[in-house]
Amino acid sequence: LGYIVTLFLKALIPGIKVYVVGVDSQKLEFFSFADDVFLADSIPADLRVDHAFECVGGRGSEDAIDSMIDMVRPEATMMLMGVSEENVPIRTRMVLEKGLMLMGRSRSTKDDFITVRDLLEADISMQSKMKKIIREVHEVRSVADMNDAFNEDLGAPFKTVMKWMV
């Protein structure tokens, strides 16, 4: 998700600076189009941003949100996008002290899909960047095929695309 968000932020907002923070140095190597990448334990102490996007999900969200709170400027916006089935503690004292706005979003709209399609159709380099994170294209003709695709995707480091054949 972080890869996709970064790619589309750079495409939709020309001139924007995007920094990516992660825990896997091999995955961070894929972000050649970001302005800089940092391992979570090596974020420069003076790095400050106005907007931050959490794309981790699960228990990793806690550390990601904590880092974001430290990294953002006062009155910044933090977008929480990673899905977690567990409660994730947030330092509300610092959220209030800095006057931060927290927003959550885990679903896309029809207009979002149209925008993505149009960007991908117009820019071949974006297509090749997206292909880097696709592990498999799974043809779906039935509910069983769909379930197989979801099961094969569990724990996979990259994405599975379902190609609907119905």
TORKOL-4160 file (C-alpha; in steps of 0.2 Angstrom, whole numbers, padded with zeros to 4 digits, m for minus):
166
<pt num="1" X="0000" Y="0000" Z="0000"/>
<pt num="2" X="0014" Y="0012" Z="0004"/>
<pt num="3" X="0022" Y="0009" Z="m0013"/>
<pt num="4" X="0005" Y="0013" Z="m0022"/>
<pt num="5" X="0002" Y="0028" Z="m0011"/>
<pt num="6" X="0019" Y="0035" Z="m0014"/>
<pt num="7" X="0018" Y="0032" Z="m0033"/>
<pt num="8" X="0002" Y="0040" Z="m0035"/>
<pt num="9" X="0006" Y="0055" Z="m0024"/>
<pt num="10" X="0021" Y="0058" Z="m0035"/>
<pt num="11" X="0010" Y="0057" Z="m0050"/>
<pt num="12" X="m0004" Y="0067" Z="m0044"/>
<pt num="13" X="0005" Y="0081" Z="m0035"/>
<pt num="14" X="0020" Y="0087" Z="m0046"/>
<pt num="15" X="0034" Y="0093" Z="m0036"/>
<pt num="16" X="0029" Y="0085" Z="m0019"/>
<pt num="17" X="0043" Y="0078" Z="m0008"/>
<pt num="18" X="0039" Y="0060" Z="m0002"/>
<pt num="19" X="0049" Y="0051" Z="0011"/>
<pt num="20" X="0046" Y="0033" Z="0014"/>
<pt num="21" X="0049" Y="0025" Z="0031"/>
<pt num="22" X="0050" Y="0006" Z="0032"/>
<pt num="23" X="0057" Y="m0009" Z="0041"/>
<pt num="24" X="0062" Y="m0020" Z="0027"/>
<pt num="25" X="0078" Y="m0013" Z="0017"/>
<pt num="26" X="0074" Y="m0024" Z="0002"/>
<pt num="27" X="0057" Y="m0017" Z="0000"/>
<pt num="28" X="0063" Y="0001" Z="0002"/>
<pt num="29" X="0074" Y="m0002" Z="m0013"/>
<pt num="30" X="0059" Y="m0003" Z="m0024"/>
<pt num="31" X="0055" Y="0016" Z="m0020"/>
<pt num="32" X="0067" Y="0023" Z="m0033"/>
<pt num="33" X="0054" Y="0037" Z="m0036"/>
<pt num="34" X="0053" Y="0043" Z="m0018"/>
<pt num="35" X="0063" Y="0058" Z="m0013"/>
<pt num="36" X="0071" Y="0048" Z="0001"/>
<pt num="37" X="0069" Y="0032" Z="0011"/>
<pt num="38" X="0073" Y="0028" Z="0029"/>
<pt num="39" X="0073" Y="0012" Z="0040"/>
<pt num="40" X="0062" Y="0015" Z="0054"/>
<pt num="41" X="0076" Y="0015" Z="0067"/>
<pt num="42" X="0086" Y="0028" Z="0056"/>
<pt num="43" X="0074" Y="0042" Z="0054"/>
<pt num="44" X="0084" Y="0059" Z="0054"/>
<pt num="45" X="0080" Y="0067" Z="0071"/>
<pt num="46" X="0076" Y="0084" Z="0061"/>
<pt num="47" X="0064" Y="0077" Z="0048"/>
<pt num="48" X="0047" Y="0086" Z="0049"/>
<pt num="49" X="0033" Y="0084" Z="0037"/>
<pt num="50" X="0015" Y="0091" Z="0036"/>
<pt num="51" X="0006" Y="0075" Z="0030"/>
<pt num="52" X="0010" Y="0057" Z="0035"/>
<pt num="53" X="0002" Y="0041" Z="0028"/>
<pt num="54" X="0001" Y="0025" Z="0039"/>
<pt num="55" X="0001" Y="0010" Z="0027"/>
<pt num="56" X="0007" Y="m0004" Z="0039"/>
<pt num="57" X="m0009" Y="m0011" Z="0047"/>
<pt num="58" X="m0009" Y="m0025" Z="0060"/>
<pt num="59" X="0002" Y="m0023" Z="0076"/>
<pt num="60" X="0015" Y="m0014" Z="0066"/>
<pt num="61" X="0003" Y="0001" Z="0065"/>
<pt num="62" X="0007" Y="0006" Z="0083"/>
<pt num="63" X="0026" Y="0009" Z="0080"/>
<pt num="64" X="0022" Y="0018" Z="0063"/>
<pt num="65" X="0009" Y="0029" Z="0071"/>
<pt num="66" X="0021" Y="0033" Z="0085"/>
<pt num="67" X="0035" Y="0038" Z="0073"/>
<pt num="68" X="0023" Y="0048" Z="0063"/>
<pt num="69" X="0017" Y="0058" Z="0079"/>
<pt num="70" X="0036" Y="0062" Z="0082"/>
<pt num="71" X="0039" Y="0067" Z="0064"/>
<pt num="72" X="0025" Y="0078" Z="0060"/>
<pt num="73" X="0024" Y="0097" Z="0062"/>
<pt num="74" X="0011" Y="0104" Z="0073"/>
<pt num="75" X="m0006" Y="0104" Z="0065"/>
<pt num="76" X="m0001" Y="0091" Z="0053"/>
<pt num="77" X="m0013" Y="0078" Z="0045"/>
<pt num="78" X="m0010" Y="0059" Z="0048"/>
<pt num="79" X="m0020" Y="0047" Z="0036"/>
<pt num="80" X="m0022" Y="0030" Z="0044"/>
<pt num="81" X="m0024" Y="0017" Z="0030"/>
<pt num="82" X="m0017" Y="0001" Z="0036"/>
<pt num="83" X="m0031" Y="m0011" Z="0042"/>
<pt num="84" X="m0029" Y="m0019" Z="0060"/>
<pt num="85" X="m0040" Y="m0032" Z="0068"/>
<pt num="86" X="m0033" Y="m0027" Z="0085"/>
<pt num="87" X="m0034" Y="m0011" Z="0095"/>
<pt num="88" X="m0019" Y="0000" Z="0092"/>
<pt num="89" X="m0014" Y="0012" Z="0106"/>
<pt num="90" X="m0011" Y="0030" Z="0101"/>
<pt num="91" X="m0003" Y="0044" Z="0111"/>
<pt num="92" X="m0018" Y="0055" Z="0112"/>
<pt num="93" X="m0009" Y="0067" Z="0123"/>
<pt num="94" X="0004" Y="0071" Z="0109"/>
<pt num="95" X="m0010" Y="0071" Z="0096"/>
<pt num="96" X="m0019" Y="0085" Z="0106"/>
<pt num="97" X="m0003" Y="0094" Z="0111"/>
<pt num="98" X="0002" Y="0096" Z="0092"/>
<pt num="99" X="m0016" Y="0099" Z="0086"/>
<pt num="100" X="m0015" Y="0084" Z="0074"/>
<pt num="101" X="m0029" Y="0079" Z="0062"/>
<pt num="102" X="m0031" Y="0060" Z="0061"/>
<pt num="103" X="m0041" Y="0053" Z="0046"/>
<pt num="104" X="m0044" Y="0035" Z="0042"/>
<pt num="105" X="m0047" Y="0027" Z="0025"/>
<pt num="106" X="m0047" Y="0009" Z="0019"/>
<pt num="107" X="m0058" Y="0009" Z="0004"/>
<pt num="108" X="m0057" Y="0017" Z="m0013"/>
<pt num="109" X="m0072" Y="0025" Z="m0023"/>
<pt num="110" X="m0076" Y="0022" Z="m0041"/>
<pt num="111" X="m0068" Y="0039" Z="m0045"/>
<pt num="112" X="m0052" Y="0033" Z="m0037"/>
<pt num="113" X="m0052" Y="0018" Z="m0048"/>
<pt num="114" X="m0055" Y="0029" Z="m0064"/>
<pt num="115" X="m0041" Y="0041" Z="m0059"/>
<pt num="116" X="m0029" Y="0026" Z="m0057"/>
<pt num="117" X="m0034" Y="0019" Z="m0073"/>
<pt num="118" X="m0032" Y="0035" Z="m0082"/>
<pt num="119" X="m0015" Y="0038" Z="m0075"/>
<pt num="120" X="m0009" Y="0020" Z="m0079"/>
<pt num="121" X="m0015" Y="0022" Z="m0097"/>
<pt num="122" X="m0007" Y="0038" Z="m0099"/>
<pt num="123" X="0010" Y="0034" Z="m0092"/>
<pt num="124" X="0020" Y="0018" Z="m0097"/>
<pt num="125" X="0033" Y="0021" Z="m0083"/>
<pt num="126" X="0019" Y="0020" Z="m0070"/>
<pt num="127" X="0013" Y="0003" Z="m0077"/>
<pt num="128" X="0031" Y="m0004" Z="m0076"/>
<pt num="129" X="0033" Y="0002" Z="m0058"/>
<pt num="130" X="0016" Y="m0006" Z="m0053"/>
<pt num="131" X="0021" Y="m0022" Z="m0061"/>
<pt num="132" X="0036" Y="m0023" Z="m0049"/>
<pt num="133" X="0025" Y="m0027" Z="m0035"/>
<pt num="134" X="0014" Y="m0039" Z="m0043"/>
<pt num="135" X="0018" Y="m0057" Z="m0038"/>
<pt num="136" X="0004" Y="m0066" Z="m0048"/>
<pt num="137" X="m0010" Y="m0064" Z="m0059"/>
<pt num="138" X="m0024" Y="m0076" Z="m0054"/>
<pt num="139" X="m0038" Y="m0079" Z="m0066"/>
<pt num="140" X="m0055" Y="m0080" Z="m0057"/>
<pt num="141" X="m0070" Y="m0089" Z="m0065"/>
<pt num="142" X="m0078" Y="m0094" Z="m0049"/>
<pt num="143" X="m0080" Y="m0091" Z="m0030"/>
<pt num="144" X="m0068" Y="m0106" Z="m0027"/>
<pt num="145" X="m0055" Y="m0097" Z="m0039"/>
<pt num="146" X="m0057" Y="m0081" Z="m0029"/>
<pt num="147" X="m0054" Y="m0090" Z="m0012"/>
<pt num="148" X="m0039" Y="m0099" Z="m0019"/>
<pt num="149" X="m0032" Y="m0082" Z="m0024"/>
<pt num="150" X="m0035" Y="m0075" Z="m0007"/>
<pt num="151" X="m0027" Y="m0090" Z="0001"/>
<pt num="152" X="m0012" Y="m0090" Z="m0010"/>
<pt num="153" X="m0009" Y="m0071" Z="m0006"/>
<pt num="154" X="m0009" Y="m0073" Z="0013"/>
<pt num="155" X="0008" Y="m0068" Z="0020"/>
<pt num="156" X="0015" Y="m0065" Z="0002"/>
<pt num="157" X="0027" Y="m0050" Z="0001"/>
<pt num="158" X="0019" Y="m0043" Z="m0015"/>
<pt num="159" X="0002" Y="m0042" Z="m0023"/>
<pt num="160" X="m0009" Y="m0054" Z="m0031"/>
<pt num="161" X="m0020" Y="m0047" Z="m0045"/>
<pt num="162" X="m0037" Y="m0056" Z="m0048"/>
<pt num="163" X="m0041" Y="m0056" Z="m0067"/>
<pt num="164" X="m0060" Y="m0058" Z="m0068"/>
<pt num="165" X="m0065" Y="m0070" Z="m0082"/>
<pt num="166" X="m0084" Y="m0070" Z="m0079"/>
